[in-house]
Amino acid sequence: MRRIARAPWELLKRAFGWLVLFEARNKLLLLPTAVRLRRFEDAETSRLATLLGRPPYARVATVIATHRRPDALRAAVRSALAQTVADQVVIVVDDGAGLPELPCDPRLFAVSLARNTATAGVVRNVGIRLTRSRYVAFLDDDNLWEPDHLEQALAALDTPGGPDAVYTALRRVLPDGTERDVLSVPFDRRRAAHEAFLDTNAFVARRSRALHFSRLRRTPEVLPREDWELIRRYARRHRVRHLPRPTVRYLVNPGSFYTAWDGE
């Protein structure tokens, strides 16, 4: 991308969006990693499905990907199990590091991949594929939900003629616990080509063949992230709506990429 002359590059960005262009580059350069990881994902899904036996089933399945954050994971699991929507299953998928002791709850299932993939999309895909539900929600192991997160999302999704997916607002907090801002942006697929305001911690979607994450191996420097790719691709043929109520407590690492937003 840096070799493109500045004027043509600016024209391309305006026409297609810098995130779309970066993702096209990612697919070109990282495709071999996706092929290998898809094979691993298939094998692990088959192996873990045998261990689980009957697939966990509920109205909504919550997928929590984790890797070496035992205390934060337990807090995330508690916030998922504390939802006012009882008809759910929570599946924790560990990326090959081993699972800590977790709460004893019949709605909670936990599995560990045979090796570390360092690819969040693959970890989450295994969780999607191991469950059966009408809706799927996602929570990272360092974030928390308000107790009515799923209730708010499902109320909108179950409305006749309503959307296929929703995402709520993010209350973004710094490591010391202070609030940085609230990220609340109405859905606009064209705007999402230029701004990275989409995050799956706030996303609850109707299960479909399109609901799977990119399997590209993305290092922290690779943009855009898996969350952006999933939601924007899902929105090609599905209706996505934003709910402005903040129901996610999202930990911001100041050293990582995130959208600068002034809140509301």
Secondary structure as UniProt FT lines:
FT   TURN            2..3
FT   HELIX           6..16
FT   HELIX           18..52
FT   STRAND          57..66
FT   HELIX           70..81
FT   STRAND          88..94
FT   TURN            106..107
FT   STRAND          108..112
FT   HELIX           120..130
FT   STRAND          132..140
FT   TURN            141..142
FT   STRAND          144..145
FT   TURN            147..148
FT   HELIX           149..157
FT   TURN            160..161
FT   STRAND          165..173
FT   TURN            175..176
FT   STRAND          179..183
FT   TURN            189..190
FT   HELIX           191..193
FT   HELIX           200..202
FT   STRAND          203..206
FT   TURN            209..210
FT   TURN            220..221
FT   HELIX           226..234
FT   TURN            235..237
FT   STRAND          240..251
FT   TURN            254..255
//
